[in-house]
Amino acid sequence: MNRRIYLASRSARRRELLRQIDVGFEMLLLRENLPRGADIDETPHPGESADLYVRRVCLEKARCAWQRVEQRRLPRMPVLAADTTVCIDGEILGKPGDTRDAARILKRLSGAEHRVLSGVAIIFEGRLESAVNESLVRFCELSEANIRSYVDSGEAMGKAGAYGIQGRAAAFIPSLRGSYSGVMGLPLFETMQLLEKF
């Protein structure tokens, strides 16, 4: 299968997952925290549930990326955007701001089950569709030493929930119910279903 799309994401994990299912892509990057500001404000709205949040953000990313295609008169191909968030007891845990924040988040996840929501959206020629995958991940009890060592590895930074399941944090996870690829950042089943429609 040889499909070509634009991927509106900087995530190396999403690139790896698309290659895994043989989807060809070109990068179409949105601005993050540059001097002119981010293209998408990923701050949760007051009272917004994690489910609504992840769907809204990935839809906004898709729309913004499609505007880029039109503004730059790029070759017309579907645009795929995605977003992943971690939540526990209704609290959305985003990417850690610094190492101290990463340690706080990991302490919150220690010994508990949390939800990982991964949204994916595809837009092409005015048609926009999306899906959200939910997975339940349980962490073992983490000692201060576990947390410090993981944070010091640098792996916690830039990841929702301050961990990457495909790395060292896999050793913290006794159980996962749902989609491994969704926890990585791109639910492949839902992604493939959307791609088939386009």
Backbone bond lengths (Angstrom), bond angles and torsions (degrees), N, CA, C in turn:
res aa  C-N    CA-C-N  psi(-1)  N-CA   C-N-CA  omega(-1)  CA-C   N-CA-C  phi
1 M - - - 1.442 - - 1.525 108.12 -
2 N 1.321 116.85 128.10 1.457 118.83 -177.77 1.519 109.19 -128.66
3 R 1.314 116.20 95.11 1.456 121.52 178.40 1.519 107.71 -109.01
4 R 1.322 116.14 148.48 1.459 118.50 173.43 1.513 108.77 -124.13
5 I 1.301 114.43 133.74 1.453 121.85 -179.91 1.530 108.30 -139.95
6 Y 1.327 115.70 171.85 1.453 121.33 166.03 1.522 107.55 -95.96
7 L 1.315 116.43 138.31 1.459 121.93 174.41 1.518 108.04 -108.10
8 A 1.326 115.83 113.98 1.467 121.36 -179.44 1.525 108.77 -92.57
9 S 1.320 116.32 67.37 1.466 121.67 -178.58 1.519 109.31 -160.53
10 R 1.331 115.90 146.00 1.462 121.51 175.36 1.524 111.53 -91.40
11 S 1.313 117.77 -4.70 1.457 122.40 -170.66 1.531 113.12 -68.46
12 A 1.323 115.64 121.25 1.469 120.59 175.27 1.526 109.93 -64.39
13 R 1.327 117.40 -32.42 1.464 120.81 179.89 1.524 111.26 -66.14
14 R 1.330 117.18 -39.80 1.475 119.47 178.92 1.532 110.48 -67.43
15 R 1.310 117.12 -37.69 1.472 119.79 176.39 1.528 110.10 -61.59
16 E 1.315 116.03 -44.92 1.464 121.40 179.60 1.528 111.00 -60.90
17 L 1.332 116.72 -42.38 1.467 120.52 -178.35 1.528 111.62 -68.21
18 L 1.327 117.89 -38.87 1.468 119.56 177.22 1.532 110.71 -64.98
19 R 1.313 116.73 -39.68 1.471 119.44 176.92 1.527 110.48 -62.56
20 Q 1.323 116.46 -35.92 1.463 121.77 -179.45 1.530 111.39 -59.24
21 I 1.334 117.14 -34.46 1.471 119.94 179.30 1.534 111.50 -102.95
22 D 1.333 116.21 17.71 1.465 122.41 172.02 1.522 113.23 61.47
23 V 1.327 115.79 43.24 1.466 121.02 175.64 1.520 108.07 -106.23
24 G 1.330 116.31 118.08 1.457 120.89 177.34 1.517 110.17 -76.62
25 F 1.312 116.66 143.70 1.467 119.35 -177.47 1.516 110.90 -150.52
26 E 1.315 113.70 159.37 1.457 122.79 169.13 1.515 107.11 -120.41
27 M 1.324 116.59 144.54 1.459 120.70 -180.00 1.532 110.06 -75.86
28 L 1.304 115.78 138.69 1.465 122.77 174.80 1.521 105.82 -134.85
29 L 1.326 116.11 93.47 1.459 120.34 -168.65 1.521 112.44 -87.96
30 L 1.329 114.13 138.83 1.456 121.82 172.91 1.521 108.06 -95.87
31 R 1.334 115.83 155.25 1.467 119.67 177.08 1.512 109.70 -70.76
32 E 1.336 115.48 139.61 1.463 119.75 174.84 1.519 108.06 -104.17
33 N 1.322 118.90 -109.06 1.469 119.78 -175.68 1.523 112.01 -104.33
34 L 1.312 116.12 54.77 1.457 120.91 178.43 1.524 109.23 -85.51
35 P 1.334 117.79 172.81 1.464 119.52 -177.37 1.533 113.99 -54.12
36 R 1.336 116.69 -33.13 1.474 118.27 -179.27 1.525 112.02 -81.88
37 G 1.318 117.55 -1.13 1.464 120.93 178.90 1.518 111.51 92.34
38 A 1.317 114.82 163.10 1.461 121.23 -178.17 1.527 110.28 -75.77
39 D 1.336 115.87 149.94 1.464 120.12 174.93 1.524 111.38 -67.52
40 I 1.324 116.35 -36.23 1.465 121.71 -176.95 1.525 108.71 -121.71
41 D 1.322 115.65 129.78 1.465 120.71 174.55 1.530 107.37 -86.38
42 E 1.324 116.10 111.51 1.462 120.42 -176.58 1.522 112.87 -93.58
43 T 1.329 116.69 18.15 1.463 120.34 176.62 1.526 109.28 -74.63
44 P 1.340 117.74 127.49 1.469 118.72 176.69 1.533 111.07 -60.75
45 H 1.330 116.25 141.71 1.462 120.95 176.17 1.533 109.10 -75.50
46 P 1.322 118.41 152.26 1.468 120.23 178.89 1.534 110.88 -56.14
47 G 1.313 116.06 128.29 1.464 121.01 178.00 1.514 114.89 76.55
48 E 1.327 118.60 2.43 1.462 121.56 -177.65 1.530 110.31 -75.98
49 S 1.335 116.28 129.41 1.465 119.57 178.08 1.525 109.59 -72.77
50 A 1.319 116.26 160.22 1.468 120.92 178.88 1.528 110.68 -60.92
51 D 1.336 117.16 -38.18 1.468 121.26 -179.71 1.527 111.09 -62.31
52 L 1.335 116.01 -48.27 1.467 119.72 179.34 1.527 110.76 -66.93
53 Y 1.316 115.81 -38.05 1.464 120.84 -179.56 1.524 111.65 -59.88
54 V 1.328 117.10 -51.62 1.472 119.63 -174.82 1.528 110.80 -66.28
55 R 1.340 116.96 -36.89 1.468 119.36 177.84 1.527 110.43 -66.96
56 R 1.335 116.92 -44.80 1.476 120.55 -179.39 1.525 110.90 -59.92
57 V 1.320 116.85 -47.05 1.467 120.00 -176.12 1.523 111.19 -64.46
58 C 1.339 117.68 -43.49 1.474 116.87 -178.22 1.537 110.75 -70.63
59 L 1.332 118.77 -31.87 1.468 120.32 175.45 1.532 110.85 -67.36
60 E 1.338 117.10 -40.73 1.470 120.43 178.41 1.526 110.75 -64.04
61 K 1.330 116.80 -40.23 1.465 120.40 177.85 1.527 110.58 -62.21
62 A 1.326 116.22 -43.33 1.468 120.06 -179.36 1.528 110.91 -63.27
63 R 1.320 117.20 -46.71 1.470 120.93 -179.77 1.525 111.35 -61.84
64 C 1.317 116.05 -43.67 1.460 120.90 -179.70 1.532 110.55 -63.36
65 A 1.333 116.56 -43.17 1.463 120.31 -179.94 1.529 110.79 -65.43
66 W 1.335 117.58 -37.76 1.468 119.76 178.61 1.535 110.50 -65.11
67 Q 1.332 116.50 -36.20 1.468 119.64 175.46 1.524 110.45 -59.36
68 R 1.337 116.72 -38.68 1.462 121.14 176.92 1.533 111.21 -61.32
69 V 1.330 115.93 -43.39 1.469 120.41 178.80 1.522 109.34 -57.40
70 E 1.330 115.99 -46.32 1.469 120.08 -178.17 1.531 111.74 -69.71
71 Q 1.340 117.24 -45.15 1.463 120.51 -178.29 1.523 112.16 -62.65
72 R 1.317 116.38 -39.63 1.469 120.84 -177.08 1.524 112.81 -89.72
73 R 1.347 115.92 -0.08 1.463 121.60 -178.03 1.533 111.07 51.92
74 L 1.330 114.56 46.88 1.464 120.66 178.89 1.524 110.13 -77.50
75 P 1.327 117.80 158.49 1.469 119.53 174.18 1.525 110.25 -54.48
76 R 1.326 116.90 139.20 1.455 121.10 -174.39 1.524 110.44 -79.53
77 M 1.316 115.75 114.61 1.456 123.49 173.53 1.526 107.12 -142.27
78 P 1.333 117.63 154.12 1.466 119.05 176.30 1.526 111.06 -57.73
79 V 1.326 115.23 148.91 1.461 122.42 177.21 1.523 107.95 -111.21
80 L 1.323 115.59 130.62 1.460 121.15 176.12 1.522 108.78 -110.28
81 A 1.327 115.62 129.10 1.459 121.56 175.22 1.522 107.71 -126.94
82 A 1.314 116.61 153.67 1.461 120.43 -178.43 1.516 110.16 -147.35
83 D 1.323 114.73 159.55 1.454 120.45 174.55 1.521 107.80 -151.03
84 T 1.319 115.62 144.98 1.459 121.33 179.13 1.513 108.62 -130.12
85 T 1.329 115.51 136.84 1.455 119.08 175.31 1.518 109.49 -136.46
86 V 1.310 114.29 153.51 1.456 122.55 178.26 1.520 106.77 -113.59
87 C 1.332 116.78 136.32 1.466 117.96 176.32 1.531 110.02 -140.07
88 I 1.303 114.24 149.37 1.462 121.29 177.80 1.517 107.82 -139.95
89 D 1.324 115.53 128.93 1.475 121.38 -178.45 1.531 111.61 51.52
90 G 1.331 115.96 39.76 1.459 120.87 177.49 1.517 115.09 81.21
91 E 1.336 117.97 -6.72 1.463 121.51 -179.88 1.529 109.76 -90.62
92 I 1.323 115.97 125.89 1.462 121.19 177.34 1.529 108.52 -80.26
93 L 1.331 115.29 123.62 1.467 120.76 178.20 1.524 107.60 -106.61
94 G 1.293 116.59 106.83 1.465 120.40 -178.74 1.514 111.64 -84.07
95 K 1.319 115.06 -157.01 1.456 120.95 176.65 1.529 108.32 -76.17
96 P 1.323 117.62 140.27 1.470 118.98 -179.47 1.524 111.78 -66.43
97 G 1.330 114.83 142.10 1.461 120.02 178.89 1.517 112.71 -76.92
98 D 1.334 116.11 -29.92 1.460 121.59 179.29 1.528 108.44 -159.03
99 T 1.321 117.09 -177.72 1.467 119.76 -175.92 1.532 111.99 -65.68
100 R 1.298 116.48 -33.67 1.474 120.14 178.15 1.527 110.39 -64.35
101 D 1.324 115.42 -42.76 1.465 120.82 178.16 1.533 110.14 -65.55
102 A 1.328 117.20 -39.26 1.468 120.84 177.93 1.524 110.32 -60.32
103 A 1.324 117.08 -43.47 1.469 120.90 179.03 1.524 110.44 -63.89
104 R 1.330 117.47 -40.04 1.473 121.42 178.85 1.526 110.38 -61.64
105 I 1.340 116.90 -44.90 1.462 121.48 -178.96 1.528 110.35 -63.62
106 L 1.321 117.19 -46.07 1.466 120.37 -179.38 1.533 111.40 -63.19
107 K 1.311 116.58 -35.94 1.479 120.17 176.67 1.526 110.00 -64.05
108 R 1.321 115.34 -37.32 1.481 120.95 179.18 1.533 110.50 -65.99
109 L 1.344 117.12 -36.46 1.462 121.39 -178.44 1.528 112.79 -80.56
110 S 1.313 117.19 -20.65 1.464 122.71 -175.26 1.533 112.05 -55.17
111 G 1.343 115.69 126.45 1.463 121.17 175.78 1.511 115.21 70.69
112 A 1.321 118.03 12.13 1.465 120.85 -174.37 1.529 111.56 -130.05
113 E 1.327 114.42 164.04 1.465 120.53 174.40 1.521 108.36 -98.06
114 H 1.321 116.46 139.36 1.462 120.22 177.61 1.530 109.56 -133.26
115 R 1.311 115.43 164.31 1.463 122.40 178.47 1.521 109.25 -98.74
116 V 1.322 115.79 138.80 1.458 121.66 170.92 1.522 106.27 -117.56
117 L 1.321 115.77 120.89 1.465 121.51 179.90 1.520 108.07 -111.90
118 S 1.313 115.51 124.19 1.465 121.01 178.75 1.517 108.25 -120.41
119 G 1.322 114.50 118.90 1.453 120.45 177.79 1.515 110.64 -102.89
120 V 1.321 115.86 145.53 1.467 121.27 175.67 1.523 107.18 -135.46
121 A 1.327 116.13 138.81 1.463 121.66 178.83 1.515 109.02 -135.15
122 I 1.326 115.70 142.57 1.460 121.39 175.27 1.521 108.01 -127.27
123 I 1.322 114.53 134.33 1.462 120.82 179.38 1.519 109.16 -129.33
124 F 1.340 114.59 140.38 1.470 120.09 177.60 1.516 108.93 -160.40
125 E 1.337 115.96 122.48 1.468 122.13 175.25 1.536 112.56 49.46
126 G 1.327 116.09 49.07 1.460 119.69 175.66 1.518 115.06 85.37
127 R 1.313 117.75 -8.04 1.466 120.78 178.65 1.524 108.26 -99.69
128 L 1.330 116.51 129.34 1.454 121.99 -176.94 1.519 108.96 -133.62
129 E 1.331 116.51 124.71 1.463 121.00 178.22 1.511 109.01 -133.94
130 S 1.335 115.44 151.91 1.467 119.12 -178.37 1.519 110.84 -145.89
131 A 1.314 115.00 165.29 1.461 122.57 175.24 1.521 107.74 -150.32
132 V 1.326 115.82 153.05 1.458 121.39 176.98 1.519 108.71 -127.92
133 N 1.322 115.46 132.54 1.453 122.21 177.32 1.523 109.03 -107.49
134 E 1.324 115.98 139.81 1.471 120.31 176.50 1.524 109.74 -117.67
135 S 1.317 115.58 132.16 1.460 121.90 174.37 1.522 108.78 -126.77
136 L 1.326 115.99 149.77 1.461 121.84 177.18 1.525 108.04 -111.85
137 V 1.311 115.38 123.58 1.461 121.63 -175.98 1.522 108.63 -121.31
138 R 1.335 115.80 131.24 1.469 120.50 175.97 1.515 110.19 -107.68
139 F 1.328 115.13 132.19 1.463 121.62 174.57 1.528 109.18 -98.63
140 C 1.320 116.90 146.00 1.463 121.01 169.84 1.530 108.22 -74.20
141 E 1.317 116.31 173.13 1.465 120.11 173.60 1.528 108.47 -67.63
142 L 1.311 116.70 128.58 1.468 121.59 -180.00 1.517 109.68 -105.37
143 S 1.314 115.99 129.39 1.464 120.14 175.19 1.522 109.07 -78.18
144 E 1.314 115.55 164.26 1.471 119.84 175.67 1.528 109.63 -57.46
145 A 1.339 116.76 -37.64 1.464 121.09 -179.87 1.521 111.01 -65.99
146 N 1.361 117.05 -41.31 1.476 120.92 176.28 1.524 110.28 -57.48
147 I 1.329 114.62 -48.09 1.466 120.64 -176.35 1.528 110.34 -64.65
148 R 1.333 115.83 -47.16 1.473 120.28 -178.90 1.529 110.86 -60.40
149 S 1.332 116.28 -45.29 1.465 120.90 -179.04 1.533 110.82 -63.05
150 Y 1.331 116.37 -41.99 1.468 119.57 -179.13 1.521 110.96 -67.00
151 V 1.315 116.35 -45.97 1.475 120.23 179.10 1.526 109.70 -61.88
152 D 1.327 117.45 -42.49 1.465 121.12 -179.97 1.531 112.17 -62.86
153 S 1.336 117.31 -25.24 1.474 120.61 179.26 1.526 111.92 -68.38
154 G 1.345 116.43 -19.41 1.464 121.06 -178.71 1.513 113.37 87.15
155 E 1.316 117.19 -7.96 1.470 120.93 -174.80 1.525 113.18 -69.70
156 A 1.327 116.99 -23.41 1.468 120.47 -176.55 1.524 113.27 -72.54
157 M 1.327 116.40 -23.80 1.462 119.79 -171.61 1.531 111.32 -77.21
158 G 1.327 114.89 142.42 1.461 120.85 176.69 1.510 114.30 78.50
159 K 1.336 117.26 10.46 1.462 120.16 -177.57 1.527 110.46 -124.13
160 A 1.317 116.31 135.97 1.464 120.81 175.90 1.522 108.61 -58.67
161 G 1.324 116.51 132.32 1.454 120.35 -179.26 1.515 113.79 77.58
162 A 1.317 118.00 3.26 1.471 124.49 175.98 1.526 113.58 63.32
163 Y 1.343 116.80 30.20 1.468 117.96 174.35 1.515 110.69 -154.23
164 G 1.334 114.71 156.81 1.455 122.01 173.63 1.512 108.83 -120.67
165 I 1.331 116.98 119.10 1.464 120.90 -176.27 1.527 111.97 -65.36
166 Q 1.325 116.88 -24.75 1.466 120.78 -177.57 1.527 112.58 -81.38
167 G 1.331 116.68 -0.39 1.459 120.60 -178.55 1.520 111.81 -117.16
168 R 1.329 114.63 -142.97 1.462 121.04 -175.57 1.525 113.04 -63.90
169 A 1.320 117.83 -26.53 1.467 120.65 -178.48 1.524 112.77 -66.66
170 A 1.325 118.27 -14.76 1.467 120.17 176.30 1.528 111.06 -55.47
171 A 1.321 116.55 -29.53 1.471 121.19 179.92 1.530 112.45 -71.73
172 F 1.352 118.06 -9.92 1.464 121.72 179.28 1.524 112.23 -93.19
173 I 1.346 117.89 -5.55 1.460 121.28 -165.36 1.528 111.81 -113.36
174 P 1.355 117.22 99.42 1.462 119.31 177.79 1.522 113.40 -76.01
175 S 1.342 117.57 -22.99 1.476 117.87 179.75 1.521 111.79 -151.38
176 L 1.327 113.19 147.37 1.453 121.98 177.30 1.524 107.49 -141.70
177 R 1.311 116.16 127.14 1.464 121.07 174.29 1.515 107.62 -116.28
178 G 1.323 115.94 112.62 1.455 119.31 -179.47 1.504 111.35 136.65
179 S 1.319 116.15 -139.40 1.456 122.67 -171.49 1.525 111.26 -108.76
180 Y 1.322 116.24 117.08 1.465 120.44 176.63 1.534 109.81 -60.68
181 S 1.348 116.62 -44.31 1.467 118.90 -179.98 1.529 111.25 -65.70
182 G 1.339 116.73 -31.90 1.464 120.17 176.22 1.519 111.28 -64.28
183 V 1.336 116.53 -40.77 1.463 120.10 178.27 1.535 109.71 -67.96
184 M 1.328 116.83 -32.26 1.466 120.05 175.47 1.525 112.05 -67.59
185 G 1.342 117.11 -27.56 1.460 119.04 177.13 1.510 116.33 134.92
186 L 1.347 117.92 -5.61 1.465 120.04 178.15 1.531 108.86 -150.84
187 P 1.332 118.22 104.24 1.465 120.02 -178.43 1.535 110.19 -69.94
188 L 1.320 116.46 109.54 1.466 120.01 -170.65 1.519 113.23 -68.67
189 F 1.321 118.54 -34.07 1.468 119.61 179.00 1.532 110.05 -61.50
190 E 1.325 116.58 -51.82 1.468 120.74 179.92 1.522 111.48 -65.07
191 T 1.325 116.57 -37.19 1.458 120.72 178.89 1.516 110.12 -61.42
192 M 1.335 116.72 -46.92 1.464 120.96 -178.97 1.523 110.97 -64.07
193 Q 1.331 116.88 -40.24 1.466 120.22 177.66 1.523 111.10 -59.90
194 L 1.326 116.73 -43.97 1.469 119.28 178.53 1.517 111.47 -66.64
195 L 1.328 117.43 -42.47 1.461 120.27 -179.91 1.523 110.82 -60.74
196 E 1.339 117.34 -38.68 1.476 120.33 178.84 1.530 110.61 -59.58
197 K 1.340 116.74 -35.51 1.472 119.80 -179.37 1.518 111.90 -68.83
198 F 1.337 116.24 -28.04 1.453 119.83 -177.15 1.520 112.62 -95.24
